[in-house]
Amino acid sequence: MPCADGVAVRVQRLAGNPDLPLPAYATPGSAGMDVVAAESVAIAPGARHAVATGLALAIPDGFEVQVRPRSGLALKHGITVPNTPGTIDSDYRGELKVILINHGDTPFAIARGDRIAQLVLAPVTRAIWVEADRLDSTTRGSGGFGSTGGSASLT
């Protein structure tokens, strides 16, 4: 649903979470909205945890919400989203949880209300597969991983 300032996304605060802020843009130029944790948890080095947000979303048809890491957590603590970007589909109505992994060497404590990830609302284009007996040729052809050269080819 487009509105004057963007696309309206319905959000429900789940029971016990009236104190938590809704996802919000930190600056006028931000692409992602910060989302906070609804639980306190410590993530051990190498461990993963689906952190509760206390929110459920009704994303409009034709859109998804992408879950992305916060750059500061990644750089300073090795905390990231392992399936980056995570996708929240428009027909999912359960609690939004953010899967985090600790790539650092010490346990990482998350307190209720801490900003843990960014959410980006994005349009979805659905594919229509058209089977073909052969494909058009390109300069690259079937060259895969590393086929366009390493860093030496950039100089």
C-alpha positions in Angstrom: 0.0 0.0 0.0 1.8 3.2 -1.1 1.4 6.2 1.1 2.7 9.8 0.9 6.0 8.9 2.4 6.5 5.3 1.3 4.9 1.9 1.5 2.6 1.1 4.5 3.6 -2.0 6.4 1.3 -3.2 9.2 3.2 -4.2 12.3 1.9 -5.9 15.5 3.6 -5.6 18.8 3.4 -9.1 20.4 2.3 -9.5 24.0 4.8 -8.2 26.5 6.5 -5.8 24.2 4.7 -2.4 24.4 8.0 -0.7 25.5 10.0 -1.6 22.5 10.4 0.9 19.6 9.1 0.0 16.1 11.8 -0.4 13.5 13.1 3.1 12.5 15.4 4.8 10.2 18.4 6.4 12.1 18.9 9.2 9.5 17.0 10.7 6.6 19.3 8.9 4.2 19.2 5.5 5.8 18.2 2.6 3.6 17.7 0.2 6.5 15.5 0.5 9.6 17.1 -0.5 13.0 15.3 -3.3 14.8 15.8 -4.2 18.4 15.9 -7.3 20.5 13.0 -8.3 22.6 15.1 -10.7 24.7 18.4 -10.7 26.5 20.8 -13.4 25.4 24.6 -14.2 25.2 25.8 -15.7 22.0 29.0 -17.8 22.5 31.8 -17.7 19.9 30.7 -19.7 16.8 27.1 -20.0 18.1 23.9 -18.9 16.4 20.7 -17.7 17.9 17.3 -16.5 16.5 16.8 -13.3 18.5 13.2 -12.4 19.1 12.0 -8.9 18.2 8.5 -9.0 19.7 7.0 -8.0 16.3 4.9 -9.6 13.6 4.6 -8.0 10.2 2.0 -7.9 7.4 4.2 -7.1 4.4 2.2 -6.0 1.3 2.1 -8.4 -1.7 4.9 -7.6 -4.1 7.4 -6.8 -1.3 9.8 -8.5 1.1 11.7 -7.4 4.1 15.4 -8.1 4.0 17.2 -8.6 7.3 20.8 -7.3 7.1 23.6 -7.1 9.6 24.5 -3.9 11.4 28.0 -2.9 10.2 29.2 -1.8 13.6 28.3 -5.1 15.2 30.0 -6.9 12.4 33.2 -4.9 12.5 33.6 -4.4 16.2 32.3 -7.8 17.5 32.0 -10.2 14.6 28.2 -10.4 14.9 26.4 -10.9 11.7 23.3 -12.4 10.0 24.5 -15.8 8.6 21.8 -15.9 5.8 22.4 -12.3 4.7 20.2 -10.9 3.5 17.5 -12.9 5.3 14.1 -12.7 3.6 10.8 -12.2 5.4 8.1 -13.1 2.8 4.8 -11.2 2.4 2.7 -14.1 3.6 4.6 -14.8 6.9 2.7 -13.7 10.0 4.8 -15.2 12.8 7.2 -13.3 15.1 10.1 -11.7 13.3 13.3 -13.3 14.6 16.8 -12.3 13.5 19.3 -15.1 13.2 22.7 -13.9 14.5 26.0 -15.6 14.6 29.1 -14.7 16.6 32.2 -14.9 14.5 34.2 -13.2 17.4 36.3 -14.9 19.9 34.4 -13.9 23.1 30.7 -14.3 24.1 28.5 -11.4 22.9 25.8 -10.2 25.2 22.6 -8.7 23.7 20.3 -6.8 26.1 16.5 -6.3 25.5 16.2 -3.1 23.5 19.6 -3.4 21.8 19.7 -2.7 18.0 20.5 -6.0 16.4 19.9 -5.7 12.7 18.6 -3.6 9.8 15.4 -4.2 7.9 15.1 -3.1 4.3 11.7 -3.1 2.5 12.3 -4.2 -1.1 10.1 -4.9 -4.1 9.9 -8.5 -5.4 9.9 -9.4 -9.1 8.6 -12.9 -9.7 10.2 -15.0 -12.4 8.5 -16.8 -15.2 10.7 -19.6 -16.4 10.9 -20.0 -20.1 12.5 -23.4 -21.0 14.9 -23.2 -24.0 16.9 -25.7 -26.0 19.9 -23.4 -25.9 20.9 -20.0 -24.6 22.4 -17.0 -26.3 26.2 -16.8 -26.2 28.2 -14.2 -24.2 31.9 -13.2 -23.9 32.0 -14.9 -20.5 30.2 -18.1 -21.6 30.1 -20.8 -19.0 33.1 -19.4 -17.0 32.3 -19.6 -13.3 34.0 -18.7 -10.0 37.1 -16.6 -10.7 36.8 -16.9 -14.4 37.1 -13.1 -14.9 40.5 -13.0 -13.2 41.9 -12.2 -9.8 43.0 -8.9 -8.3 46.0 -8.7 -10.7 43.6 -8.2 -13.7 42.2 -5.1 -12.0 45.5 -3.2 -12.3 
